[in-house]
Each structure stands twice: as C-alpha cells, then as structure tokens.
Amino acid sequence: MSSPQLAGGVDPDRSPEAPEAGGRVLTPIAPFAVQSGEGTALETPMGGMVTVKAATKQTNGSLTVLEFLIGPKQGPALHTHLREDELWYVIEGDFRFKAGDAMLRASTGGMAFGPRGMPHAFQNIGDTPGRLLVITTPSGLERFFEEFAALVSGPATPGALTAVSRANWLEFIGPPVAVSDPL
C-alpha cells in the first residue's frame, strides 16, 4: 500500500530532512518575536507610516508582515500586486476594502482578503487614525516601502513612484477609494 501524497508531492510518512527518503533540506530560520512599537518604521506614499514587523529574510521568503498607521479618511490608490496575496487585519479602527468589484468592511478585530492580481485599495473610514496589520504571501512587499523611503524625503514624483512600484511587482492603476467611491 502506498502512502498518501500531500501538495507538492510531500510524503507525510517521510522526514523532509532525510536525504535517503528523497527529501530536501530546508533552510533553517530562527523563531522571533516583535513587540509593540518595534520594527522598521517607514513613511508610505500616502503619507502614513508602515512598520515592517517581519521581512523576507526573517521568514525565508514565506511572508511579509506590515503594520500601517493610517490617518482618518486616508488610504492608498487602487493598485494590483502581481505576485502577493494580501490579508488585512484591523488592529484598530473602521476600514473599507475595495477588491475587484466588491466593497468590504471590517472594524477592530475583523479582517479582509485580496488575492494577487486583483485591483484593490482600502480606506480608514473613521475620524481617528486606524491601524492595519497586513500580511502578504509570498514575502517581498517590504522592499517597495524601503525603496520608496530611500527615494525621496517628501512627496515622490509620479514617475519615481511608478519605477519603484514596477520594480516590486506592484502597479498603481486608479485613485484612492475616497476619490473613486466617496462616502
């Protein structure tokens, strides 16, 4: 009787580290914790702040974790990630998320999801700053914010923002939700 195969041809009865079992050695990464207020803080193109909580090297490329502080009625322009799925968890506040033709809402403790390749944007619809935890998979989205922060101090030109976006598999394709779908 043969053993069942999981996704990717993984045999659950064999250790992935055992070369004699035909497995591969995984790159070891260390467990880590990031406390409130820790991480690399960067300014975003929308004028808010993003803190990188987990980056590519820390997660062996599996995911990126970002915490956003977003001002009242603010949010990014409509954009598409060509390679990352994106999960939005509302730490604090009230948000709406445009994903394709859907308009989703989530408040503190709620979440929404946008698959790669789908145009999306979000907006803090509250009267106070809101906080979002954004998890993307695979990793790499932090590079966009790092490169944007290194680009200029102050507002970036549209051409420079486009170049940084394209270099990081990101495409801005429309206005923020506040403009396209006013409250």
GROMACS elastic network, one bead per residue, 0.5 to 0.9 nm:
[ bonds ]
;  ai    aj funct       b0    kb
    3    11     6  0.69313   500
    3    12     6  0.77611   500
    3    13     6  0.70738   500
    4    10     6  0.86343   500
    4    11     6  0.64813   500
    4    12     6  0.71899   500
    4    13     6  0.83968   500
    5     8     6  0.80094   500
    5     9     6  0.53719   500
    5    10     6  0.54806   500
    5    12     6  0.68763   500
    6     9     6  0.55815   500
    6    11     6  0.62087   500
    6    12     6  0.69884   500
    7    10     6  0.62095   500
   10    13     6  0.88457   500
   10    14     6  0.82212   500
   10    16     6  0.81233   500
   10    23     6  0.83938   500
   11    14     6  0.56557   500
   11    15     6  0.81957   500
   11    16     6  0.84735   500
   11    23     6  0.89674   500
   12    15     6  0.75976   500
   12    16     6  0.88590   500
   14    17     6  0.86203   500
   14    18     6  0.74945   500
   14    21     6  0.62989   500
   14    22     6  0.86462   500
   14    23     6  0.77791   500
   15    18     6  0.54083   500
   15    19     6  0.86702   500
   15    21     6  0.71667   500
   15    23     6  0.69814   500
   16    19     6  0.77029   500
   16    21     6  0.77081   500
   16    22     6  0.79627   500
   16    24     6  0.57555   500
   16    25     6  0.65908   500
   16    26     6  0.76741   500
   17    20     6  0.88999   500
   17    21     6  0.82976   500
   17    22     6  0.88465   500
   17    23     6  0.58804   500
   17    24     6  0.58145   500
   17    26     6  0.70578   500
   18    21     6  0.53339   500
   18    22     6  0.69753   500
   18    23     6  0.56637   500
   18    24     6  0.72430   500
   18    25     6  0.76269   500
   19    22     6  0.51351   500
   19    23     6  0.51437   500
   19    24     6  0.62764   500
   19    25     6  0.75564   500
   20    23     6  0.72977   500
   21    24     6  0.88636   500
   25    28     6  0.86879   500
   27    60     6  0.74953   500
   28    60     6  0.82312   500
   29    57     6  0.85119   500
   29    58     6  0.68782   500
   29    59     6  0.69838   500
   29    60     6  0.66738   500
   30    58     6  0.75454   500
   30    59     6  0.85990   500
   31    58     6  0.84026   500
   31    59     6  0.88735   500
   32    58     6  0.81457   500
   33    53     6  0.89728   500
   34    37     6  0.84007   500
   34    38     6  0.60050   500
   34    39     6  0.69612   500
   34    53     6  0.64670   500
   34    54     6  0.81339   500
   35    38     6  0.53665   500
   35    39     6  0.81179   500
   35    53     6  0.88169   500
   36    39     6  0.85150   500
   37    51     6  0.84563   500
   38    41     6  0.83255   500
   38    51     6  0.78286   500
   38    52     6  0.85962   500
   38    53     6  0.73235   500
   39    51     6  0.56359   500
   39    52     6  0.53248   500
   39    53     6  0.50762   500
   39    54     6  0.79415   500
   40    50     6  0.80850   500
   40    51     6  0.51968   500
   40    52     6  0.50769   500
   40    53     6  0.71692   500
   41    49     6  0.67139   500
   41    50     6  0.56497   500
   41    52     6  0.64526   500
   42    48     6  0.86355   500
   42    49     6  0.56985   500
   42    50     6  0.53201   500
   42    51     6  0.61981   500
   42    52     6  0.79958   500
   42   145     6  0.68427   500
   42   146     6  0.70848   500
   42   148     6  0.88561   500
   42   149     6  0.63237   500
   43    46     6  0.82047   500
   43    47     6  0.62866   500
   43    48     6  0.59051   500
   43    50     6  0.62214   500
   43    51     6  0.87518   500
   43   145     6  0.75704   500
   43   146     6  0.89289   500
   43   148     6  0.82617   500
   43   149     6  0.62669   500
   44    47     6  0.53055   500
   44    48     6  0.53515   500
   44    49     6  0.55455   500
   44    50     6  0.63996   500
   44    68     6  0.88508   500
   44    76     6  0.89027   500
   44   145     6  0.64933   500
   44   148     6  0.75322   500
   44   149     6  0.74339   500
   45    48     6  0.74556   500
   45    76     6  0.77240   500
   45   145     6  0.82597   500
   45   148     6  0.74336   500
   45   149     6  0.85829   500
   45   155     6  0.72042   500
   45   156     6  0.73515   500
   45   161     6  0.81198   500
   46    49     6  0.85808   500
   46    70     6  0.86051   500
   46    74     6  0.75772   500
   46    75     6  0.65905   500
   46    76     6  0.57525   500
   46    77     6  0.80659   500
   46   155     6  0.88946   500
   47    70     6  0.83062   500
   47    71     6  0.84935   500
   47    74     6  0.88411   500
   47   154     6  0.88532   500
   47   155     6  0.82232   500
   48    68     6  0.73515   500
   48    69     6  0.59017   500
   48    70     6  0.52946   500
   48    71     6  0.66041   500
   48    74     6  0.84003   500
   48    75     6  0.85283   500
   49    67     6  0.82536   500
   49    68     6  0.57556   500
   49    69     6  0.52390   500
   49    70     6  0.69789   500
   50    66     6  0.64164   500
   50    67     6  0.54941   500
   50    69     6  0.63405   500
   50    70     6  0.87016   500
   50   145     6  0.79416   500
   51    65     6  0.86595   500
   51    66     6  0.56333   500
   51    67     6  0.50636   500
   51    68     6  0.64375   500
   51    69     6  0.84455   500
   52    55     6  0.66770   500
   52    64     6  0.78751   500
   52    65     6  0.63291   500
   52    67     6  0.65653   500
   52    68     6  0.89130   500
   52   142     6  0.66669   500
   52   145     6  0.89990   500
   53    64     6  0.76949   500
   53    65     6  0.52956   500
   53    66     6  0.54590   500
   53    67     6  0.68971   500
   54    57     6  0.83549   500
   54    58     6  0.61937   500
   54    59     6  0.69492   500
   54    63     6  0.76250   500
   54    64     6  0.53408   500
   54    66     6  0.70223   500
   54   142     6  0.87084   500
   55    58     6  0.54237   500
   55    59     6  0.64104   500
   55    60     6  0.85646   500
   55    61     6  0.78808   500
   55    63     6  0.71830   500
   55    64     6  0.50127   500
   55    65     6  0.67551   500
   55    66     6  0.85413   500
   55   139     6  0.68866   500
   55   140     6  0.71708   500
   55   141     6  0.84519   500
   55   142     6  0.65470   500
   55   143     6  0.87631   500
   56    59     6  0.53925   500
   56    60     6  0.58157   500
   56    62     6  0.70674   500
   56    63     6  0.66044   500
   56    64     6  0.62328   500
   56   138     6  0.85260   500
   56   139     6  0.52451   500
   56   140     6  0.58014   500
   56   141     6  0.86648   500
   56   142     6  0.79704   500
   56   143     6  0.89652   500
   57    60     6  0.52382   500
   57    61     6  0.64172   500
   57   139     6  0.89102   500
   58    61     6  0.77292   500
   58    63     6  0.89789   500
   58    64     6  0.88597   500
   59    62     6  0.54808   500
   59    63     6  0.61466   500
   59    64     6  0.75220   500
   59   139     6  0.78027   500
   60    63     6  0.79933   500
   60   139     6  0.83439   500
   61    64     6  0.79275   500
   61   137     6  0.83077   500
   61   138     6  0.61645   500
   61   140     6  0.72950   500
   62   136     6  0.86799   500
   62   137     6  0.60684   500
   62   139     6  0.53777   500
   62   140     6  0.89379   500
   63    84     6  0.89719   500
   63   135     6  0.67941   500
   63   136     6  0.55095   500
   63   140     6  0.74593   500
   63   141     6  0.88477   500
   64   134     6  0.80384   500
   64   135     6  0.56727   500
   64   136     6  0.52656   500
   64   137     6  0.65893   500
   64   138     6  0.71887   500
   64   140     6  0.64121   500
   64   141     6  0.66114   500
   64   142     6  0.67988   500
   65   133     6  0.70191   500
   65   134     6  0.57598   500
   65   136     6  0.66511   500
   65   139     6  0.83729   500
   65   141     6  0.88577   500
   65   142     6  0.82461   500
   66   132     6  0.80979   500
   66   133     6  0.57283   500
   66   134     6  0.50685   500
   66   135     6  0.64238   500
   66   136     6  0.84780   500
   66   141     6  0.88247   500
   66   142     6  0.75666   500
   67    91     6  0.88592   500
   67   131     6  0.68873   500
   67   132     6  0.56496   500
   67   134     6  0.61662   500
   67   135     6  0.88234   500
   68   130     6  0.80384   500
   68   131     6  0.54567   500
   68   132     6  0.51055   500
   68   133     6  0.63926   500
   68   134     6  0.75436   500
   69   129     6  0.66297   500
   69   130     6  0.58298   500
   69   132     6  0.68115   500
   70    73     6  0.83214   500
   70    74     6  0.62141   500
   70    75     6  0.67899   500
   70   123     6  0.82657   500
   70   124     6  0.65745   500
   70   128     6  0.88612   500
   70   129     6  0.54790   500
   70   130     6  0.52351   500
   70   131     6  0.61977   500
   70   132     6  0.78815   500
   71    74     6  0.53549   500
   71    75     6  0.79088   500
   71   124     6  0.69022   500
   71   126     6  0.86343   500
   71   127     6  0.82972   500
   71   128     6  0.67032   500
   71   130     6  0.64295   500
   71   131     6  0.89172   500
   72    75     6  0.87210   500
   72   123     6  0.83528   500
   72   124     6  0.56519   500
   72   125     6  0.63811   500
   72   126     6  0.55539   500
   72   127     6  0.50317   500
   72   128     6  0.51643   500
   72   129     6  0.51998   500
   72   130     6  0.71297   500
   73   123     6  0.61379   500
   73   124     6  0.50282   500
   73   126     6  0.64495   500
   73   127     6  0.71334   500
   73   128     6  0.86089   500
   73   129     6  0.86679   500
   73   178     6  0.70217   500
   74   122     6  0.83108   500
   74   123     6  0.54313   500
   74   124     6  0.55584   500
   74   125     6  0.76060   500
   74   129     6  0.89097   500
   74   176     6  0.81666   500
   74   177     6  0.86675   500
   74   178     6  0.73085   500
   75   121     6  0.71149   500
   75   122     6  0.54619   500
   75   124     6  0.63744   500
   75   176     6  0.63045   500
   75   177     6  0.72415   500
   75   178     6  0.76987   500
   76    79     6  0.80093   500
   76   121     6  0.59588   500
   76   122     6  0.64960   500
   76   123     6  0.73430   500
   76   175     6  0.80291   500
   76   176     6  0.54579   500
   76   177     6  0.78075   500
   77   120     6  0.83576   500
   77   121     6  0.60953   500
   77   122     6  0.81918   500
   77   172     6  0.65938   500
   77   173     6  0.75941   500
   77   174     6  0.59681   500
   77   177     6  0.69768   500
   78    98     6  0.82749   500
   78   119     6  0.63031   500
   78   120     6  0.53377   500
   78   122     6  0.81381   500
   78   171     6  0.86851   500
   78   172     6  0.59480   500
   78   173     6  0.57019   500
   78   175     6  0.55195   500
   78   176     6  0.55353   500
   78   177     6  0.71050   500
   79   118     6  0.82582   500
   79   119     6  0.52664   500
   79   120     6  0.55543   500
   79   121     6  0.64359   500
   79   170     6  0.70250   500
   79   171     6  0.54310   500
   79   173     6  0.53262   500
   79   174     6  0.68038   500
   79   175     6  0.87048   500
   80    83     6  0.89893   500
   80   116     6  0.71241   500
   80   117     6  0.56576   500
   80   118     6  0.58028   500
   80   120     6  0.63137   500
   80   121     6  0.86856   500
   80   169     6  0.84355   500
   80   170     6  0.57925   500
   80   171     6  0.52704   500
   80   172     6  0.65246   500
   80   173     6  0.74034   500
   81    84     6  0.55829   500
   81    85     6  0.74460   500
   81    86     6  0.84706   500
   81   115     6  0.83998   500
   81   116     6  0.54024   500
   81   117     6  0.56225   500
   81   118     6  0.73498   500
   81   119     6  0.77228   500
   81   120     6  0.87659   500
   81   141     6  0.89095   500
   81   168     6  0.87509   500
   81   169     6  0.60944   500
   81   171     6  0.66872   500
   82    85     6  0.87701   500
   82   116     6  0.57550   500
   82   117     6  0.50394   500
   82   118     6  0.83409   500
   82   168     6  0.89366   500
   82   169     6  0.53289   500
   82   170     6  0.60900   500
   82   171     6  0.77638   500
   83   116     6  0.57140   500
   83   117     6  0.71420   500
   83   137     6  0.81678   500
   83   138     6  0.74215   500
   83   169     6  0.65301   500
   83   170     6  0.82946   500
   84   115     6  0.73535   500
   84   116     6  0.50307   500
   84   117     6  0.80137   500
   84   136     6  0.57333   500
   84   137     6  0.51590   500
   84   138     6  0.56720   500
   84   139     6  0.74205   500
   84   140     6  0.82943   500
   84   141     6  0.78355   500
   84   169     6  0.85706   500
   85   113     6  0.77860   500
   85   114     6  0.61423   500
   85   117     6  0.82087   500
   85   135     6  0.82404   500
   85   136     6  0.54617   500
   85   137     6  0.54122   500
   85   138     6  0.73899   500
   86   112     6  0.86128   500
   86   113     6  0.58598   500
   86   114     6  0.51955   500
   86   115     6  0.61929   500
   86   116     6  0.71540   500
   86   134     6  0.67703   500
   86   135     6  0.57816   500
   86   137     6  0.68135   500
   87   111     6  0.71612   500
   87   112     6  0.59644   500
   87   114     6  0.63458   500
   87   115     6  0.84092   500
   87   133     6  0.81440   500
   87   134     6  0.56526   500
   87   135     6  0.51663   500
   87   136     6  0.63695   500
   87   137     6  0.87866   500
   88    97     6  0.88394   500
   88   110     6  0.84446   500
   88   111     6  0.53419   500
   88   112     6  0.52119   500
   88   113     6  0.60988   500
   88   114     6  0.82027   500
   88   132     6  0.63958   500
   88   133     6  0.58983   500
   88   135     6  0.66858   500
   88   136     6  0.89332   500
   89   106     6  0.83012   500
   89   107     6  0.88126   500
   89   108     6  0.81302   500
   89   109     6  0.68687   500
   89   110     6  0.59640   500
   89   112     6  0.66922   500
   89   113     6  0.87693   500
   89   131     6  0.87324   500
   89   132     6  0.56628   500
   89   133     6  0.50295   500
   89   134     6  0.63216   500
   89   135     6  0.81978   500
   90    93     6  0.67015   500
   90    94     6  0.75825   500
   90    95     6  0.75759   500
   90   106     6  0.68479   500
   90   107     6  0.59640   500
   90   109     6  0.55148   500
   90   110     6  0.55367   500
   90   111     6  0.59232   500
   90   112     6  0.86010   500
   90   130     6  0.80245   500
   90   131     6  0.62878   500
   90   133     6  0.63363   500
   90   134     6  0.86921   500
   91   107     6  0.81688   500
   91   108     6  0.54041   500
   91   109     6  0.59966   500
   91   110     6  0.80497   500
   91   130     6  0.76710   500
   91   131     6  0.52855   500
   91   132     6  0.53972   500
   91   133     6  0.64826   500
   92   107     6  0.71217   500
   92   109     6  0.74278   500
   92   129     6  0.83379   500
   92   130     6  0.52963   500
   92   132     6  0.69813   500
   93   106     6  0.85539   500
   93   107     6  0.56281   500
   93   108     6  0.53943   500
   93   109     6  0.89978   500
   93   124     6  0.71700   500
   93   125     6  0.80662   500
   93   126     6  0.63550   500
   93   127     6  0.88714   500
   93   128     6  0.75941   500
   93   129     6  0.72570   500
   93   131     6  0.65350   500
   93   132     6  0.83685   500
   94   105     6  0.75856   500
   94   106     6  0.61594   500
   94   108     6  0.65971   500
   94   123     6  0.85269   500
   94   124     6  0.59221   500
   94   125     6  0.56699   500
   94   126     6  0.54477   500
   94   130     6  0.70772   500
   95   104     6  0.84203   500
   95   105     6  0.57981   500
   95   106     6  0.55337   500
   95   107     6  0.60675   500
   95   108     6  0.87711   500
   95   122     6  0.68254   500
   95   123     6  0.54997   500
   95   125     6  0.53460   500
   95   126     6  0.72826   500
   95   130     6  0.80446   500
   95   132     6  0.88766   500
   96   103     6  0.67416   500
   96   104     6  0.55030   500
   96   106     6  0.63677   500
   96   107     6  0.85607   500
   96   121     6  0.85565   500
   96   122     6  0.55829   500
   96   123     6  0.54348   500
   96   124     6  0.67291   500
   96   125     6  0.67863   500
   96   177     6  0.85982   500
   97   102     6  0.80237   500
   97   103     6  0.56697   500
   97   105     6  0.61353   500
   97   106     6  0.80390   500
   97   112     6  0.73919   500
   97   113     6  0.87559   500
   97   114     6  0.87485   500
   97   120     6  0.71399   500
   97   121     6  0.58801   500
   97   123     6  0.65917   500
   97   177     6  0.82508   500
   98   101     6  0.69915   500
   98   102     6  0.57665   500
   98   104     6  0.62992   500
   98   105     6  0.88509   500
   98   114     6  0.87679   500
   98   119     6  0.79948   500
   98   120     6  0.51781   500
   98   121     6  0.52748   500
   98   122     6  0.60009   500
   98   123     6  0.85941   500
   98   177     6  0.71819   500
   99   102     6  0.53229   500
   99   103     6  0.64918   500
   99   104     6  0.76936   500
   99   113     6  0.82438   500
   99   114     6  0.60167   500
   99   115     6  0.83924   500
   99   118     6  0.65145   500
   99   119     6  0.59402   500
   99   121     6  0.67900   500
   99   122     6  0.85601   500
  100   103     6  0.81702   500
  100   114     6  0.85810   500
  100   118     6  0.57751   500
  100   119     6  0.54067   500
  100   120     6  0.61647   500
  101   119     6  0.88630   500
  104   112     6  0.72551   500
  105   110     6  0.85337   500
  105   111     6  0.84331   500
  105   112     6  0.77772   500
  106   109     6  0.78626   500
  106   110     6  0.50072   500
  106   111     6  0.58598   500
  106   112     6  0.69442   500
  107   110     6  0.53268   500
  107   111     6  0.77626   500
  108   111     6  0.84679   500
  108   131     6  0.88221   500
  114   117     6  0.87421   500
  114   118     6  0.68205   500
  114   119     6  0.83633   500
  114   120     6  0.70065   500
  115   118     6  0.58852   500
  115   119     6  0.88519   500
  116   119     6  0.83382   500
  119   171     6  0.89821   500
  119   172     6  0.87497   500
  119   173     6  0.77943   500
  119   174     6  0.89248   500
  120   177     6  0.89952   500
  121   175     6  0.88815   500
  121   176     6  0.66578   500
  121   177     6  0.63990   500
  122   176     6  0.76651   500
  122   177     6  0.64732   500
  122   178     6  0.88609   500
  123   126     6  0.88599   500
  123   176     6  0.77889   500
  123   177     6  0.63279   500
  123   178     6  0.69485   500
  124   127     6  0.82685   500
  124   128     6  0.85218   500
  124   129     6  0.75517   500
  124   130     6  0.62340   500
  124   131     6  0.86275   500
  125   128     6  0.87442   500
  125   130     6  0.87434   500
  125   178     6  0.88856   500
  125   183     6  0.81832   500
  126   129     6  0.73254   500
  126   130     6  0.73822   500
  127   130     6  0.88118   500
  135   139     6  0.87223   500
  136   139     6  0.61253   500
  136   140     6  0.81199   500
  136   141     6  0.71587   500
  137   140     6  0.81598   500
  137   141     6  0.87898   500
  138   141     6  0.85733   500
  139   142     6  0.77967   500
  140   143     6  0.57805   500
  140   144     6  0.78498   500
  140   168     6  0.77083   500
  141   144     6  0.56195   500
  141   145     6  0.73335   500
  141   168     6  0.71116   500
  141   169     6  0.85741   500
  141   170     6  0.86862   500
  142   145     6  0.53828   500
  142   146     6  0.62253   500
  142   147     6  0.86284   500
  143   147     6  0.58901   500
  143   148     6  0.82835   500
  143   168     6  0.69549   500
  144   147     6  0.52944   500
  144   148     6  0.60113   500
  144   149     6  0.85702   500
  144   164     6  0.64847   500
  144   165     6  0.64683   500
  144   167     6  0.80249   500
  144   168     6  0.57521   500
  144   169     6  0.88202   500
  144   170     6  0.82473   500
  145   149     6  0.60182   500
  145   150     6  0.85443   500
  145   164     6  0.89267   500
  146   149     6  0.51956   500
  146   150     6  0.62661   500
  146   151     6  0.86418   500
  147   150     6  0.50601   500
  147   151     6  0.60643   500
  147   164     6  0.66514   500
  148   151     6  0.50370   500
  148   152     6  0.71057   500
  148   156     6  0.80656   500
  148   160     6  0.85634   500
  148   161     6  0.71603   500
  148   164     6  0.65551   500
  148   165     6  0.85703   500
  149   152     6  0.62831   500
  149   153     6  0.71341   500
  150   153     6  0.77802   500
  151   156     6  0.75863   500
  151   160     6  0.77896   500
  151   161     6  0.86896   500
  151   164     6  0.85351   500
  152   155     6  0.72261   500
  152   156     6  0.62358   500
  153   156     6  0.78437   500
  156   159     6  0.81793   500
  156   160     6  0.63592   500
  156   161     6  0.61715   500
  157   160     6  0.53006   500
  157   161     6  0.62241   500
  157   162     6  0.85935   500
  158   161     6  0.51526   500
  158   162     6  0.60758   500
  158   163     6  0.86607   500
  159   162     6  0.51035   500
  159   163     6  0.62590   500
  159   164     6  0.87851   500
  160   163     6  0.51340   500
  160   164     6  0.63146   500
  160   165     6  0.85407   500
  161   164     6  0.52366   500
  161   165     6  0.60195   500
  161   166     6  0.86075   500
  162   165     6  0.50231   500
  162   166     6  0.60832   500
  162   167     6  0.85218   500
  162   170     6  0.86993   500
  162   171     6  0.74178   500
  162   172     6  0.74976   500
  163   166     6  0.53305   500
  163   167     6  0.61969   500
  163   168     6  0.87792   500
  164   167     6  0.52011   500
  164   168     6  0.64835   500
  164   170     6  0.84333   500
  165   168     6  0.52520   500
  165   169     6  0.64322   500
  165   171     6  0.59172   500
  165   172     6  0.75682   500
  166   169     6  0.52149   500
  166   170     6  0.53957   500
  166   171     6  0.61447   500
  167   170     6  0.75405   500
  168   171     6  0.87395   500
  172   175     6  0.83675   500
  174   177     6  0.88880   500
  174   180     6  0.81580   500
  175   178     6  0.79990   500
  175   179     6  0.60897   500
  175   180     6  0.61771   500
  176   179     6  0.54953   500
  176   180     6  0.63893   500
  176   181     6  0.83694   500
  177   180     6  0.50209   500
  177   181     6  0.52881   500
  177   182     6  0.69245   500
  178   181     6  0.56447   500
  178   183     6  0.70189   500
  179   182     6  0.56390   500
